[in-house]
Amino acid sequence: MSDPGEQVLDRIDEAVLEPALWPRAVEALADLVGSGGGAILSRSHAVGIWARVAPDAKDQFYAQFYDNPIQDGMARLRAAAGRLPAVVTDAQLMPRSLFTRTPYFNEFMRPRGVGAAMVVELSTRDTSGALNLTKDDTDGGFSLDDIRRMSRLQPQLSRSFWLSLQLGVRDRVAHSLLDAFDRCPNGVFVVDEGGRVSYANRAAEALARLGEAVAVTSGRLRASTPAQTSRLHGLIAGAASRTGKPGVGAMSIDTASRRRPLLVVVAPARADRVASLLSGRSAIVYLIDPDAAFTGPAHILSQLFGLSAAEARVALAIYEGATAREAARQLGSSFATVRSQLAQIYEKTQIHRQADLVRVLTQVLGKATH
């Protein structure tokens, strides 16, 4: 029969790859020391992984006892020793006579039949975290064997929890990044150093489907001619270079059916903080289509402030230096209509003067040219 500690480590390893399994890993850790239940808590990442803990207990903990005598004792121990031991119990943090007089013990632990607490330190330089385990008040607290077992597991448990947190953060950042790419009006391809595509946003997919300027063939990004493809792959290889300093390159791609060439900018992905979400050696290929419909400043103002198309046009006229009467003449509207629209603009932007409106629009759109 395999060692119970090894079985727990197997569950922890599984939980790193599948964060939904962490509660089961906490259950296994609790079983190893005869604990009724426990939780892994991380203040730095707002994480709470609970096992065998009733919902009302979690609610009361967060509402009243997130700051508690155990945490205070840990802080004192850290201040005195400079670091925390891998595993510590309430009995090591303070005299039992003091602990049993605290509201935390009498209002939170005792009503649930809990008499002892253990903390397994999981904090690293980059994260805070701890495994908190409890024992029934009839069990006499945690034994030296319990402490030794958890101390043996603590190094791998700490590393695994840190890795799981990083994977979770990266996953959330990756989803946000890809969502932003999808909203971008320009095409975005993420490719490896050989031009193999690992991601394409919606605009890039649309250009690739047309197949006029760029296409994806056998998984690789290609331009409209062999010569242009060779140049494009040279830029990609330079941006994703394993040696030397990766650089940013640019080119244009002409086609017979396009009025203006497609503009291409290739940049190293590994220069970005989130490059590891995409590939070890990657490049980002930006495609700028001058012939595509341009959303422009009016679209930006509509998105930011909820302005209608007509209100956005009035706001832009004011931004460009027109008075309300001049804006009415330029837009072919009546002065009364423009005044009404300007009132709506003020309400939606929470601004009350024309000068303040111009100032805000300048911050959003850049310096106006009058």
C-alpha positions in Angstrom: 0.0 0.0 0.0 1.4 3.4 -0.9 2.3 6.0 1.7 -0.7 8.3 2.5 1.6 11.3 2.1 2.5 10.3 -1.4 -1.2 9.9 -2.2 -1.8 13.5 -1.0 1.1 14.8 -3.1 -0.4 13.0 -6.2 -3.7 14.9 -5.5 -1.8 18.2 -5.1 -0.1 17.6 -8.4 -3.5 17.0 -10.1 -4.9 20.1 -8.5 -2.1 22.3 -10.0 -3.3 21.1 -13.5 -7.0 21.3 -12.6 -7.7 24.0 -10.0 -11.2 22.7 -9.4 -9.6 19.7 -7.6 -8.0 21.8 -4.9 -10.9 21.3 -2.4 -10.3 17.5 -2.7 -6.6 18.0 -2.1 -7.4 20.0 1.0 -9.7 17.2 2.2 -6.8 14.7 1.7 -4.5 17.0 3.7 -7.1 17.2 6.5 -7.5 13.4 6.6 -3.7 13.0 6.9 -3.7 14.7 10.3 -7.2 13.8 11.4 -8.6 17.2 10.8 -12.3 17.8 10.4 -11.9 20.4 7.6 -9.8 23.3 6.4 -9.2 26.1 4.0 -6.4 27.5 1.9 -6.5 31.3 2.1 -4.5 33.9 0.1 -4.9 37.6 0.8 -2.6 38.6 -2.1 -4.9 36.7 -4.6 -8.2 36.9 -2.8 -8.4 33.1 -2.8 -10.4 30.9 -0.5 -10.4 27.1 -1.1 -12.6 25.5 1.5 -13.2 21.8 2.3 -15.8 20.3 4.7 -16.7 23.8 6.0 -20.4 24.8 6.3 -21.4 27.9 4.3 -22.5 29.7 7.5 -19.0 29.2 8.9 -17.4 30.7 5.8 -19.8 33.7 6.0 -19.1 34.3 9.6 -15.3 34.0 9.1 -15.2 36.6 6.3 -17.6 38.9 8.1 -16.1 38.8 11.6 -12.9 36.8 11.9 -10.8 37.2 8.8 -8.5 39.0 11.2 -8.1 36.7 14.2 -5.8 35.7 17.0 -4.1 33.0 14.9 -3.2 35.6 12.3 -2.0 38.0 15.0 0.1 35.4 16.6 1.7 34.6 13.2 2.5 38.3 12.7 4.1 38.5 16.1 6.1 35.3 15.4 7.3 36.6 12.0 8.3 40.0 13.6 10.3 38.2 16.3 12.0 35.5 14.3 12.1 37.2 10.9 10.3 34.2 9.3 7.6 31.7 10.0 8.1 28.0 10.6 6.6 25.7 8.0 3.9 24.5 10.3 2.6 26.1 13.5 -0.4 25.4 15.9 -2.4 27.6 18.2 -0.6 26.1 21.1 2.7 27.3 19.8 1.4 30.8 19.1 -0.1 31.6 22.5 -0.9 30.1 25.9 -4.1 28.0 25.8 -5.6 30.0 28.6 -5.4 33.1 26.5 -6.6 31.5 23.3 -9.7 30.0 24.8 -10.8 33.5 26.1 -10.8 35.1 22.6 -14.0 35.8 20.7 -12.6 33.9 17.8 -12.4 30.7 19.9 -15.7 31.2 21.8 -17.9 32.6 19.0 -16.4 30.9 15.9 -14.6 27.7 16.9 -16.4 26.4 20.0 -19.9 26.6 18.6 -18.7 24.2 15.8 -17.0 21.8 18.1 -13.6 22.9 17.1 -10.8 23.1 19.7 -7.5 23.4 17.9 -6.0 25.1 14.8 -3.0 24.4 12.6 -1.5 26.8 10.0 0.8 25.5 7.2 2.7 28.4 5.7 2.4 28.7 1.9 3.6 32.2 1.3 6.4 33.0 -1.1 8.1 36.2 -2.1 5.3 36.8 -4.6 2.2 35.5 -2.9 0.6 35.1 0.5 -1.1 32.0 1.5 -1.7 29.5 4.2 -3.4 26.1 4.8 -5.6 26.3 7.9 -6.7 23.1 9.5 -8.9 22.5 12.6 -9.4 19.6 15.0 -12.4 18.7 17.2 -12.1 19.8 20.8 -12.2 16.2 22.0 -9.0 15.2 20.0 -6.6 17.0 22.3 -5.1 19.2 19.5 -2.5 18.4 16.9 0.3 15.9 17.8 4.0 16.1 17.0 3.4 13.4 14.4 0.8 15.6 12.7 3.2 18.5 12.6 6.0 16.3 11.2 3.7 15.0 8.5 2.7 18.4 7.4 6.2 19.8 7.6 7.4 17.1 5.2 4.7 18.0 2.7 4.9 21.8 3.1 7.7 22.5 0.6 5.9 20.8 -2.3 2.5 22.0 -1.1 3.8 25.6 -1.1 5.4 25.3 -4.6 2.3 23.6 -6.0 0.0 26.3 -4.6 2.2 29.1 -6.0 2.2 27.4 -9.4 -1.6 26.9 -9.3 -2.1 30.6 -8.5 0.2 31.7 -11.4 -1.6 29.4 -13.8 -4.9 30.9 -12.7 -3.7 34.5 -13.0 -2.2 33.8 -16.4 -5.4 32.1 -17.6 -7.5 35.2 -16.6 -5.0 37.6 -18.1 -4.9 35.5 -21.3 -8.7 35.6 -21.7 -8.7 39.4 -21.1 -5.8 39.9 -23.6 -7.5 37.8 -26.3 -10.8 39.5 -25.7 -9.1 42.9 -26.2 -7.4 41.5 -29.4 -10.8 40.4 -30.7 -12.2 44.0 -30.3 -9.3 45.5 -32.1 -10.2 46.8 -35.6 -6.8 45.8 -36.9 -5.8 42.2 -37.7 -3.6 40.4 -35.0 -1.8 37.1 -35.6 0.4 35.4 -33.0 2.9 33.2 -34.6 6.0 31.2 -33.7 9.4 31.9 -35.2 8.5 29.7 -38.2 5.3 31.6 -39.0 2.9 29.0 -37.5 -0.2 30.6 -36.3 -1.3 30.0 -32.7 -3.9 32.8 -32.6 -5.8 35.1 -34.9 -8.3 37.7 -33.9 -11.5 38.3 -35.8 -10.1 41.0 -38.1 -7.1 38.8 -39.0 -9.4 35.8 -39.7 -11.5 38.0 -42.0 -8.4 39.1 -44.0 -7.1 35.5 -44.1 -10.5 34.3 -45.5 -10.3 36.8 -48.3 -6.9 35.4 -49.1 -5.8 38.5 -51.2 -3.1 39.9 -49.0 -2.5 37.2 -46.4 -3.6 33.6 -45.9 -3.0 30.7 -43.6 -1.8 27.7 -45.4 -0.9 24.4 -43.6 -1.0 26.4 -40.4 1.6 29.0 -41.5 1.0 32.7 -42.2 1.7 33.6 -45.8 1.6 36.8 -48.0 0.1 37.1 -51.5 3.4 36.3 -53.3 6.4 34.0 -52.6 8.7 37.1 -52.4 6.4 38.8 -49.9 6.0 35.6 -47.9 9.8 35.3 -47.7 10.1 38.9 -46.5 7.3 38.4 -43.9 8.9 35.2 -42.5 12.2 37.1 -42.3 10.5 39.8 -40.1 8.9 37.1 -38.0 12.1 35.2 -37.5 13.9 38.4 -36.5 11.2 39.4 -34.0 11.1 35.9 -32.4 14.9 35.4 -32.6 16.5 33.1 -30.0 19.8 35.0 -30.4 20.6 38.6 -30.5 18.1 41.4 -29.8 14.6 40.9 -31.3 13.5 43.8 -33.4 10.3 45.3 -34.8 9.9 45.2 -38.6 7.4 46.5 -41.1 6.4 45.9 -44.7 3.4 46.6 -47.0 1.6 44.0 -49.2 0.2 45.1 -52.5 -2.6 43.2 -54.3 -4.3 43.8 -57.6 -7.7 44.3 -56.1 -6.7 46.6 -53.2 -6.7 50.4 -53.6 -4.0 50.8 -51.0 -1.5 48.2 -49.7 -2.0 46.3 -46.4 0.4 47.6 -43.8 2.2 45.0 -41.7 4.1 45.5 -38.4 5.8 42.5 -36.8 6.9 42.8 -33.1 8.5 40.4 -30.6 5.9 38.9 -28.2 8.5 37.9 -25.7 9.2 41.6 -25.0 5.7 41.7 -23.6 5.0 40.7 -20.0 2.3 38.3 -21.1 4.4 36.6 -23.8 4.6 33.4 -21.9 0.8 33.0 -22.2 1.2 32.7 -26.0 4.4 30.9 -26.8 8.0 30.7 -25.7 9.3 32.4 -28.9 6.6 34.2 -30.6 5.9 37.3 -32.7 2.8 39.4 -33.0 1.9 40.4 -36.6 -0.3 43.5 -36.8 -2.2 44.0 -40.0 -3.5 47.6 -40.7 -6.0 47.8 -43.5 -6.3 51.4 -44.8 -9.3 50.4 -46.9 -11.3 49.1 -44.0 -14.0 51.1 -42.4 -12.5 53.4 -39.8 -14.3 53.6 -36.5 -12.7 57.0 -35.7 -13.2 59.5 -32.9 -17.0 59.5 -33.1 -17.1 55.8 -32.4 -14.6 56.2 -29.5 -16.8 58.9 -27.9 -19.9 56.8 -28.4 -18.2 53.8 -26.6 -16.8 55.9 -23.8 -19.7 58.2 -22.9 -22.8 56.6 -24.6 -23.2 59.4 -27.0 -25.5 59.0 -30.0 -24.0 59.4 -33.5 -25.4 62.9 -33.8 -24.2 63.9 -30.3 -20.7 62.6 -31.1 -20.6 64.7 -34.2 -21.6 67.8 -32.2 -19.0 67.0 -29.6 -16.3 66.6 -32.3 -17.3 69.9 -33.8 -16.9 71.7 -30.4 -13.6 69.8 -29.9 -12.4 71.2 -33.3 -13.1 74.8 -32.1 -16.6 75.5 -33.4 -19.2 77.3 -31.4 -22.7 75.8 -31.0 -24.0 78.0 -33.9 -21.1 77.1 -36.1 -21.6 73.4 -35.3 -25.2 73.8 -36.3 -24.2 75.3 -39.7 -21.5 72.7 -40.3 -23.8 69.8 -39.5 -26.9 71.1 -41.3 -28.9 71.3 -38.0 -30.8 74.0 -36.3 -29.2 75.9 -33.4 -32.0 74.6 -31.1 -31.2 71.0 -32.0 -27.5 71.4 -31.4 -28.2 73.2 -28.0 -30.4 70.2 -27.0 -27.7 67.7 -28.1 -25.0 69.7 -26.3 -27.1 69.5 -23.1 -27.3 65.7 -23.5 -23.5 65.6 -24.1 -22.9 67.6 -20.8 -25.2 65.2 -18.9 -23.6 62.0 -20.3 -20.0 63.3 -19.8 -20.9 64.9 -16.4 -19.5 68.2 -17.6 -21.1 71.6 -17.3 -19.0 74.0 -19.4 -17.8 73.9 -23.0 -14.2 74.6 -22.0 -14.2 71.5 -19.7 -15.7 69.4 -22.5 -12.9 70.4 -24.8 -10.3 69.6 -22.1 -11.8 66.1 -21.6 -12.0 65.4 -25.3 -8.4 66.5 -25.7 -7.4 64.0 -23.0 -9.3 61.3 -24.8 -8.5 62.0 -28.4 -5.3 64.0 -28.2 -4.5 67.6 -29.1 -7.1 69.2 -31.4 -6.0 71.0 -34.5 -7.9 74.3 -34.8 
